[in-house]
Amino acid sequence: MALDTTQLQGRARVGDAGERLAGRRALFARRPVAAVLALWAGLLAFNTGAGLALQALAPHLPARVPDLLVLGADTVAIVALLAGLGWWREAGFNHPAAWRNLHLLWLPAALVFVLPFTRGISTAEAGALPFLALGYALTGFTEEAWWRGLALRVLRPSGVVRAIVLTAVLFGSLHLGNLVFRGNPALVLGQVVGATCFGLAYAALRVRTNTIWFLLPLHMFTDLLLHVTALPAIPLEVGRDVILLGFGLYLLRGLRGELGVDG
Protein backbone atom coordinates (compact mmCIF):
# COMPACT_ATOMS: atom_id res chain seq x y z
CA MET A 1 0.00 0.00 0.00
CA ALA A 2 1.44 3.37 -1.04
CA LEU A 3 2.20 5.92 1.62
CA ASP A 4 0.49 9.29 1.33
CA THR A 5 2.36 12.59 1.51
CA THR A 6 1.49 13.17 5.16
CA GLN A 7 2.97 9.82 6.20
CA LEU A 8 6.14 10.47 4.21
CA GLN A 9 6.54 13.89 5.79
CA GLY A 10 6.00 12.40 9.25
CA ARG A 11 8.68 9.80 8.68
CA ALA A 12 11.06 12.46 7.37
CA ARG A 13 10.52 14.57 10.49
CA VAL A 14 11.19 11.56 12.72
CA GLY A 15 14.35 10.81 10.76
CA ASP A 16 15.54 14.40 11.01
CA ALA A 17 14.88 14.46 14.76
CA GLY A 18 16.82 11.23 15.19
CA GLU A 19 19.76 12.64 13.25
CA ARG A 20 19.79 15.81 15.35
CA LEU A 21 19.68 13.75 18.55
CA ALA A 22 22.53 11.55 17.35
CA GLY A 23 24.52 14.65 16.41
CA ARG A 24 24.11 16.16 19.89
CA ARG A 25 25.17 12.93 21.55
CA ALA A 26 28.18 12.63 19.23
CA LEU A 27 29.51 15.94 20.57
CA PHE A 28 29.94 14.25 23.95
CA ALA A 29 31.04 10.87 22.58
CA ARG A 30 33.96 12.19 20.52
CA ARG A 31 35.81 13.85 23.41
CA PRO A 32 34.09 12.89 26.65
CA VAL A 33 36.73 14.26 29.05
CA ALA A 34 36.97 17.57 27.21
CA ALA A 35 33.18 17.83 27.13
CA VAL A 36 32.84 17.27 30.88
CA LEU A 37 35.68 19.70 31.60
CA ALA A 38 33.85 22.29 29.48
CA LEU A 39 30.67 21.71 31.47
CA TRP A 40 32.63 22.10 34.72
CA ALA A 41 34.28 25.33 33.57
CA GLY A 42 30.97 26.71 32.34
CA LEU A 43 29.22 25.96 35.63
CA LEU A 44 32.05 27.43 37.70
CA ALA A 45 32.14 30.60 35.60
CA PHE A 46 28.38 31.03 35.52
CA ASN A 47 27.78 30.35 39.22
CA THR A 48 30.56 32.69 40.28
CA GLY A 49 29.72 35.42 37.78
CA ALA A 50 25.98 35.29 38.41
CA GLY A 51 26.52 35.38 42.17
CA LEU A 52 28.74 38.44 41.91
CA ALA A 53 26.33 40.15 39.52
CA LEU A 54 23.38 39.61 41.87
CA GLN A 55 25.39 41.01 44.77
CA ALA A 56 26.24 44.12 42.76
CA LEU A 57 22.87 44.71 41.10
CA ALA A 58 20.57 43.68 43.96
CA PRO A 59 22.54 44.08 47.19
CA HIS A 60 19.39 44.26 49.31
CA LEU A 61 18.06 40.83 48.39
CA PRO A 62 17.34 38.68 51.46
CA ALA A 63 20.06 36.24 52.47
CA ARG A 64 20.19 33.02 50.43
CA VAL A 65 17.94 34.41 47.65
CA PRO A 66 20.86 34.99 45.21
CA ASP A 67 22.03 31.41 45.79
CA LEU A 68 18.52 30.15 45.09
CA LEU A 69 18.28 32.13 41.85
CA VAL A 70 21.61 30.80 40.59
CA LEU A 71 20.59 27.28 41.61
CA GLY A 72 17.33 27.66 39.70
CA ALA A 73 19.27 28.54 36.56
CA ASP A 74 21.51 25.48 37.02
CA THR A 75 18.39 23.35 37.39
CA VAL A 76 16.86 24.65 34.16
CA ALA A 77 20.16 24.04 32.35
CA ILE A 78 20.51 20.39 33.38
CA VAL A 79 16.85 19.63 32.65
CA ALA A 80 17.28 21.14 29.18
CA LEU A 81 20.48 19.17 28.56
CA LEU A 82 19.08 15.81 29.63
CA ALA A 83 15.88 16.41 27.66
CA GLY A 84 17.77 17.58 24.58
CA LEU A 85 20.04 14.53 24.68
CA GLY A 86 17.27 12.09 25.54
CA TRP A 87 19.39 10.77 28.40
CA TRP A 88 17.01 10.72 31.35
CA ARG A 89 17.15 6.93 31.67
CA GLU A 90 20.89 6.79 30.98
CA ALA A 91 21.44 9.40 33.70
CA GLY A 92 19.76 7.09 36.21
CA PHE A 93 16.16 8.33 36.14
CA ASN A 94 14.97 4.83 35.36
CA HIS A 95 12.32 2.30 36.34
CA PRO A 96 12.51 0.01 39.41
CA ALA A 97 13.10 -3.02 37.20
CA ALA A 98 16.59 -1.65 36.46
CA TRP A 99 17.58 -1.06 40.09
CA ARG A 100 20.00 -3.38 41.89
CA ASN A 101 22.06 -3.77 45.09
CA LEU A 102 19.76 -1.46 47.06
CA HIS A 103 21.13 -2.89 50.32
CA LEU A 104 24.19 -0.69 49.72
CA LEU A 105 22.07 2.35 50.56
CA TRP A 106 21.77 1.45 54.25
CA LEU A 107 25.07 2.99 55.34
CA PRO A 108 24.54 6.32 53.51
CA ALA A 109 20.96 6.44 54.83
CA ALA A 110 22.18 5.90 58.40
CA LEU A 111 24.74 8.70 58.00
CA VAL A 112 21.97 11.01 56.81
CA PHE A 113 18.99 10.09 58.99
CA VAL A 114 20.48 8.57 62.17
CA LEU A 115 23.88 10.10 62.91
CA PRO A 116 22.69 13.76 63.07
CA PHE A 117 20.18 12.91 65.81
CA THR A 118 22.47 11.03 68.17
CA ARG A 119 22.51 14.09 70.43
CA GLY A 120 19.01 15.35 69.74
CA ILE A 121 17.76 18.21 67.60
CA SER A 122 18.15 21.97 67.43
CA THR A 123 15.26 24.35 66.64
CA ALA A 124 17.43 27.44 66.12
CA GLU A 125 16.60 27.63 62.41
CA ALA A 126 13.07 26.21 62.54
CA GLY A 127 11.56 29.29 60.92
CA ALA A 128 13.83 29.01 57.89
CA LEU A 129 13.23 25.30 57.29
CA PRO A 130 10.64 25.65 54.46
CA PHE A 131 13.00 27.92 52.50
CA LEU A 132 15.97 25.68 53.26
CA ALA A 133 14.02 22.58 52.22
CA LEU A 134 13.24 24.14 48.83
CA GLY A 135 16.84 25.16 48.29
CA TYR A 136 18.28 21.81 49.28
CA ALA A 137 15.69 19.90 47.22
CA LEU A 138 16.90 21.82 44.18
CA THR A 139 20.51 21.27 45.22
CA GLY A 140 20.01 17.53 45.59
CA PHE A 141 18.37 17.22 42.19
CA THR A 142 20.67 19.57 40.33
CA GLU A 143 24.03 18.40 41.65
CA GLU A 144 23.15 14.73 41.29
CA ALA A 145 21.75 15.23 37.79
CA TRP A 146 24.85 17.16 36.67
CA TRP A 147 27.54 14.93 38.19
CA ARG A 148 26.16 11.48 38.98
CA GLY A 149 23.80 11.78 36.00
CA LEU A 150 25.08 13.59 32.92
CA ALA A 151 28.84 13.76 33.61
CA LEU A 152 29.05 10.13 34.74
CA ARG A 153 27.05 9.05 31.68
CA VAL A 154 29.38 10.90 29.33
CA LEU A 155 32.55 9.48 30.90
CA ARG A 156 31.50 5.88 31.59
CA PRO A 157 32.27 4.45 28.14
CA SER A 158 35.96 5.25 28.72
CA GLY A 159 36.04 3.26 31.99
CA VAL A 160 33.79 3.34 34.98
CA VAL A 161 36.44 3.81 37.71
CA ARG A 162 37.98 6.67 35.79
CA ALA A 163 34.53 8.21 35.38
CA ILE A 164 33.74 7.92 39.10
CA VAL A 165 37.04 9.44 40.22
CA LEU A 166 37.00 12.28 37.69
CA THR A 167 33.41 13.30 38.39
CA ALA A 168 34.17 13.27 42.13
CA VAL A 169 37.22 15.52 41.69
CA LEU A 170 35.35 17.94 39.43
CA PHE A 171 32.35 18.04 41.74
CA GLY A 172 34.62 18.83 44.67
CA SER A 173 36.65 21.45 42.83
CA LEU A 174 33.49 23.22 41.70
CA HIS A 175 33.27 24.46 45.31
CA LEU A 176 36.40 26.56 44.69
CA GLY A 177 34.01 29.25 43.52
CA ASN A 178 33.19 29.82 47.19
CA LEU A 179 36.58 31.50 47.58
CA VAL A 180 35.03 34.59 46.00
CA PHE A 181 32.19 34.76 48.51
CA ARG A 182 33.51 33.33 51.78
CA GLY A 183 37.07 34.59 51.91
CA ASN A 184 38.24 31.72 54.14
CA PRO A 185 40.59 29.49 52.11
CA ALA A 186 40.84 26.84 54.82
CA LEU A 187 37.06 26.48 55.01
CA VAL A 188 36.71 26.35 51.23
CA LEU A 189 39.50 23.77 50.93
CA GLY A 190 37.65 21.66 53.49
CA GLN A 191 34.51 21.93 51.36
CA VAL A 192 36.42 20.86 48.26
CA VAL A 193 37.90 17.80 49.97
CA GLY A 194 34.61 16.87 51.65
CA ALA A 195 32.61 17.23 48.43
CA THR A 196 35.16 15.07 46.60
CA CYS A 197 34.77 12.28 49.18
CA PHE A 198 30.98 12.64 48.98
CA GLY A 199 31.08 12.61 45.17
CA LEU A 200 33.23 9.47 45.05
CA ALA A 201 30.83 7.52 47.25
CA TYR A 202 27.71 8.75 45.49
CA ALA A 203 29.10 8.12 42.01
CA ALA A 204 30.06 4.59 43.05
CA LEU A 205 26.57 4.13 44.51
CA ARG A 206 25.04 5.36 41.26
CA VAL A 207 26.93 2.66 39.37
CA ARG A 208 26.38 -0.12 41.91
CA THR A 209 22.63 0.51 42.36
CA ASN A 210 22.09 1.49 38.71
CA THR A 211 19.80 4.37 39.66
CA ILE A 212 20.02 7.98 40.74
CA TRP A 213 16.60 8.23 42.38
CA PHE A 214 17.74 7.40 45.93
CA LEU A 215 20.69 9.78 45.75
CA LEU A 216 18.42 12.80 45.32
CA PRO A 217 16.72 12.66 48.76
CA LEU A 218 19.92 11.46 50.45
CA HIS A 219 21.76 14.50 49.09
CA MET A 220 18.95 16.85 50.04
CA PHE A 221 18.70 15.65 53.63
CA THR A 222 22.49 15.48 54.04
CA ASP A 223 22.48 19.28 53.74
CA LEU A 224 19.12 20.05 55.32
CA LEU A 225 19.56 18.09 58.54
CA LEU A 226 22.76 20.00 59.34
CA HIS A 227 20.36 22.81 60.30
CA VAL A 228 18.43 20.73 62.84
CA THR A 229 21.12 18.59 64.42
CA ALA A 230 22.39 19.33 67.91
CA LEU A 231 25.84 18.08 66.89
CA PRO A 232 28.47 20.60 65.75
CA ALA A 233 27.99 20.87 62.00
CA ILE A 234 31.62 20.88 60.85
CA PRO A 235 32.78 17.81 62.85
CA LEU A 236 29.63 16.01 61.71
CA GLU A 237 30.37 16.79 58.07
CA VAL A 238 34.01 15.76 58.41
CA GLY A 239 33.08 12.48 60.07
CA ARG A 240 30.52 11.64 57.42
CA ASP A 241 32.88 12.50 54.58
CA VAL A 242 35.66 10.30 55.99
CA ILE A 243 33.23 7.38 56.24
CA LEU A 244 31.93 8.04 52.72
CA LEU A 245 35.48 8.09 51.33
CA GLY A 246 36.15 4.63 52.77
CA PHE A 247 32.75 3.40 51.60
CA GLY A 248 33.33 4.77 48.10
CA LEU A 249 36.70 3.07 47.82
CA TYR A 250 35.09 -0.17 49.00
CA LEU A 251 32.42 0.14 46.29
CA LEU A 252 35.07 0.56 43.60
CA ARG A 253 36.23 -3.03 44.11
CA GLY A 254 35.63 -5.11 41.03
CA LEU A 255 34.69 -2.16 38.85
CA ARG A 256 38.13 -1.56 37.34
CA GLY A 257 38.12 -2.10 33.60
CA GLU A 258 34.34 -2.16 33.35
CA LEU A 259 33.13 -0.28 30.30
CA GLY A 260 29.82 0.72 28.84
CA VAL A 261 26.61 2.30 30.03
CA ASP A 262 23.51 0.80 31.50
CA GLY A 263 20.43 2.77 32.44
Beta strands, then each sheet from edge to edge (+ up, - down):
end
